Amino acid sequence: MDGATIGQKYQPDSRAPDLGENATIRSGTVIYDDVVGGDGLTTGHNVVIRELTTLGDNVLVGTNTVIDGRTEVGSNVSLQTGVYVPTNTTIGDNVFVGPHAVLTNDPAPMRTAGALQGPTLEDHVSVGANATILPNITVGRGSFVGAGAVVTRDVPPERLAIGAPATHEPLPDQLQGENRIE
C-alpha cells in the first residue's frame, strides 16, 4: 500500500528485503533491509520489522507491532495488535501472541551491560493479551500463557502459565492440542 517503506537502509551495504509471494504490506509499515519474509506475509498499519529478521510463511504482524530485529519467526504465526518482540528472540511455528503482549531481552535495563537475549516461544505456544515474558525464558511446546501473566521462569511443554509472577499448572482440557493458525 501507499505509505509503506520496504527497504529501510540501516547501513551502506545492506540489501533490500526479500519478501515471498502474496505479501500484504499496509500503510505506515517500515521493513528494514536484510529482512527475509516468507509467502503470505501480512502486516497491519504502522508495523516495524527491523534488520536481520527472518519470517516464515503465513505470518501476520498486527497493527502497531514492532519486531526489533535479529529475530527468527516461524510459519503460521499471528502477532496481534501492539506486540513487542525484542532483538534476539525466537518464535516457532503455529504460535499466537495476543494483543499488547511484551517480550523482553534485557535482564537489568540501564543498570548493567550484558548480552541481550529475548525469549524462545516453541511451536504451538499461545500467549494471551498483555502478557509479559522476561529475557532468556523458554515457553515450551504447546504451552499457554494466560492474559496478563508475567513469565519469570521457563514454562515446561504443555503447561498453563498464569498470574504475576506466573505459576505453572496443567493445561485444562479446552486448551489441549495444537494451534490451528491459517
C-alpha positions as CSV (number, residue, x, y, z in Angstrom):
1,M,0.0,0.0,0.0
2,D,1.0,3.6,-0.4
3,G,2.9,4.9,2.6
4,A,4.8,1.7,3.4
5,T,8.6,1.6,3.3
6,I,10.0,-1.6,2.1
7,G,13.8,-1.4,2.2
8,Q,14.8,1.0,5.0
9,K,18.6,1.2,4.8
10,Y,20.4,0.8,8.2
11,Q,24.0,0.6,6.8
12,P,25.5,1.4,3.4
13,D,25.9,-2.2,2.3
14,S,22.5,-3.5,3.5
15,R,20.4,-5.4,1.0
16,A,16.8,-4.9,0.1
17,P,14.3,-7.2,1.9
18,D,13.4,-10.5,0.3
19,L,9.6,-11.0,0.7
20,G,7.8,-14.0,-0.6
21,E,4.7,-14.2,-2.8
22,N,1.3,-12.7,-1.9
23,A,2.6,-10.2,0.7
24,T,0.2,-7.6,2.0
25,I,2.1,-4.6,3.5
26,R,-0.2,-1.9,4.8
27,S,0.5,1.8,5.1
28,G,2.8,3.1,7.8
29,T,4.8,-0.2,7.8
30,V,8.6,0.0,7.7
31,I,10.5,-3.1,6.7
32,Y,14.3,-2.7,7.0
33,D,16.9,-4.1,4.6
34,D,18.1,-7.6,5.3
35,V,14.7,-8.9,6.2
36,V,13.5,-12.2,4.8
37,G,9.8,-12.9,4.7
38,G,8.0,-16.0,3.5
39,D,4.9,-16.3,1.4
40,G,1.8,-14.7,2.7
41,L,3.3,-12.1,5.0
42,T,0.6,-9.7,6.1
43,T,1.1,-6.6,8.2
44,G,-1.3,-4.2,9.8
45,H,-0.7,-0.5,9.8
46,N,2.4,1.1,11.4
47,V,4.4,-2.1,11.8
48,V,8.2,-2.0,12.1
49,I,10.3,-5.0,11.2
50,R,13.9,-4.3,11.8
51,E,17.0,-5.7,10.1
52,L,18.2,-9.4,10.1
53,T,14.7,-10.7,10.9
54,T,13.5,-13.9,9.2
55,L,9.8,-14.7,9.0
56,G,8.3,-17.9,7.7
57,D,5.2,-18.4,5.6
58,N,1.8,-17.1,6.6
59,V,2.9,-14.7,9.2
60,L,0.5,-11.9,10.4
61,V,2.2,-8.9,12.1
62,G,-0.6,-6.8,13.6
63,T,-1.1,-3.1,13.7
64,N,1.5,-1.2,15.8
65,T,3.6,-4.3,16.3
66,V,7.4,-3.9,16.5
67,I,9.9,-6.7,15.7
68,D,13.2,-5.2,16.8
69,G,15.5,-7.2,14.5
70,R,17.8,-10.2,14.6
71,T,14.8,-12.4,15.3
72,E,13.5,-15.7,13.9
73,V,9.8,-16.1,13.4
74,G,8.4,-19.5,12.2
75,S,5.5,-20.2,9.8
76,N,1.8,-19.8,10.6
77,V,2.4,-17.2,13.3
78,S,-0.1,-14.5,14.4
79,L,1.4,-11.5,16.3
80,Q,-1.7,-9.4,17.2
81,T,-2.0,-5.6,17.6
82,G,0.7,-3.9,19.6
83,V,3.0,-6.8,20.3
84,Y,6.7,-6.0,21.1
85,V,9.3,-8.5,20.0
86,P,12.9,-7.6,21.0
87,T,16.2,-8.4,19.4
88,N,17.4,-12.0,19.7
89,T,14.0,-13.6,20.1
90,T,13.0,-17.0,18.6
91,I,9.4,-17.8,17.8
92,G,8.5,-21.2,16.5
93,D,5.7,-22.4,14.1
94,N,2.0,-22.1,14.8
95,V,2.4,-19.5,17.5
96,F,-0.2,-17.0,18.6
97,V,0.8,-13.8,20.5
98,G,-2.2,-11.8,21.8
99,P,-2.7,-8.0,21.7
100,H,-0.1,-5.9,23.5
101,A,1.9,-8.8,24.8
102,V,5.5,-7.8,25.5
103,L,8.6,-9.9,25.2
104,T,11.8,-8.6,26.7
105,N,15.5,-9.1,26.3
106,D,17.3,-7.1,28.9
107,P,17.5,-8.5,32.4
108,A,18.7,-5.3,34.0
109,P,17.8,-2.3,31.8
110,M,20.1,0.7,32.2
111,R,21.9,-0.9,35.2
112,T,24.4,-3.3,33.7
113,A,25.9,-4.1,30.3
114,G,25.4,-7.6,29.0
115,A,24.1,-9.7,26.2
116,L,20.6,-9.2,25.1
117,Q,18.6,-12.4,24.8
118,G,14.9,-12.5,24.1
119,P,12.7,-15.4,24.9
120,T,12.1,-18.5,22.9
121,L,8.4,-19.4,22.1
122,E,8.4,-23.0,20.9
123,D,5.9,-24.4,18.4
124,H,2.2,-24.2,19.2
125,V,2.6,-21.7,22.0
126,S,-0.3,-19.3,22.7
127,V,0.3,-16.0,24.6
128,G,-2.7,-14.1,26.0
129,A,-3.2,-10.3,25.8
130,N,-1.0,-8.1,27.9
131,A,1.3,-10.9,29.0
132,T,5.0,-10.1,29.7
133,I,7.7,-12.7,29.1
134,L,11.1,-11.9,30.6
135,P,14.5,-12.3,28.9
136,N,16.0,-15.7,28.0
137,I,12.8,-17.6,29.0
138,T,11.7,-20.6,27.1
139,V,8.0,-21.2,26.8
140,G,7.7,-24.9,25.9
141,R,5.9,-26.5,23.0
142,G,2.1,-26.4,23.3
143,S,2.1,-24.2,26.4
144,F,-0.4,-21.4,27.0
145,V,0.4,-18.1,28.7
146,G,-2.7,-16.5,30.2
147,A,-3.7,-12.9,29.7
148,G,-1.7,-10.5,31.9
149,A,0.7,-13.2,33.1
150,V,4.3,-12.2,34.0
151,V,6.5,-15.1,33.0
152,T,9.7,-15.0,35.1
153,R,10.9,-18.6,34.6
154,D,10.8,-21.3,31.9
155,V,7.4,-22.8,31.1
156,P,7.6,-26.6,30.6
157,P,5.9,-28.0,27.5
158,E,2.1,-28.2,27.5
159,R,1.6,-26.2,30.7
160,L,-0.6,-23.2,31.6
161,A,1.3,-20.1,32.9
162,I,-1.0,-17.7,34.8
163,G,-0.6,-14.9,37.3
164,A,2.2,-12.4,38.2
165,P,4.7,-13.9,38.7
166,A,3.3,-16.8,36.6
167,T,2.8,-20.2,38.2
168,H,2.6,-23.3,36.1
169,E,-0.4,-25.6,36.0
170,P,-1.6,-28.5,33.9
171,L,-3.4,-27.4,30.7
172,P,-7.2,-27.6,31.1
173,D,-9.0,-29.9,28.6
174,Q,-10.2,-27.0,26.5
175,L,-6.6,-25.8,25.9
176,Q,-5.1,-29.2,25.0
177,G,-3.9,-29.8,21.4
178,E,-2.1,-27.7,18.8
179,N,-2.8,-24.3,17.4
180,R,-4.5,-24.1,14.1
181,I,-3.3,-20.8,12.6
182,E,-4.0,-20.5,8.9
